[in-house]
Amino acid sequence: MQPNILEQLPEGLLEKPATALYQQLSGPTMVHIAGRNPRPLVVSVLQHGNEDTGWEAMRILLKHRYAYRELPRSICLLIGNVSAARLRRRRLDGQPDFNRCWPHAESNRNVITNDPYTSLFRYYMDKLCEQQPFAALDIHNNTGLNPHYAALNRIDWRMIHLARLFSDKIVYFTMPHGTLSNAMAEHCPSLTLECGQAGNVHGTDHALEYIEQCLQLDSIDDTPLPTEQTQLYHMLATVYVSADLRFSFMPEKSMLSFIANLDHLNFTEMPPGTLLAHMHGHNSRCLLALDHYGQDITDSCFSFSDGTVRTLRPLMPSMLTPDVQVIRQDCLCYLMERIDPNAPAASIISNEVLPESLE
Ligand SMILES: [Zn+2]
């Protein structure tokens, strides 16, 4: 697979929605866009073809805001999976997930080997590093009723400060391997930005304002903050409803009835004792919480008594959905909990999973 590195944006490219980029770009492309400060901000869009918020934000930024004035800082724009974007798909059959193909920072080895994309992305990575990037932003969308959030791969105050400019809640993850943000974290502050559902104007506006804010930064603060000012979370467990148990979101309709608007709890920190569901005619352990080693940690997360299901410790759910089908096929939610960036052990936590990336 041939690298496609451009020194300026092709004429007419900004007129095109993500679904039409394939007409001008043959594959993953890197474009330099010169600005006043030569150390570039790396902006990655469309690693997943159906997640077009990043591209929409860049179109507005370059077409409207900076059409006739110089960018405060150069941009190195990575345009990912244009062939999947054509069909509004995450990726095409036979393609790897692009965001698993970047060199893994710790081992400097690719996770997916013998794939043309891994050698292409390694080449792009080397080219990016030659330019001493200022910071890197990899822009994504996800499904469900989740707020926008920033995710990072290292407990590094520059990254936390950069993330706090995007959202008050920050997710720490180290898995899956092969993500662009983890690869770039070796070289500069680097974030994955989750901008809600694709096609939502609010996500585009937020990404646009944030990119512009990053372009105007001269430096990134690295001053440690008190723990209580840092809402940094990691994934604790995946929660399933016991197989064969009847459940619903209607009161008194089944063995297990969840509270109304359960999905509104996404990304809110629930204090211990938060009511999640009523159990009718039984007091069984109707939820199962497994950590990412597959260990059952249900009893440290939930209580099942007096006909109620409640939380036992401070927890923050994500990906909660009222869709019974999705819960049956996939899971009820992911649970996160706060980590203390000032704790000495914080920087050595490994095997932390990003909730969005579980396909
Ligand atoms: Zn994505």
Boltz pocket constraint, residues with backbone or C-beta under 6 A from the ligand:
constraints:
  - pocket:
      binder: B
      contacts: [[A, 48], [A, 51], [A, 139], [A, 140], [A, 141]]
      max_distance: 6.0
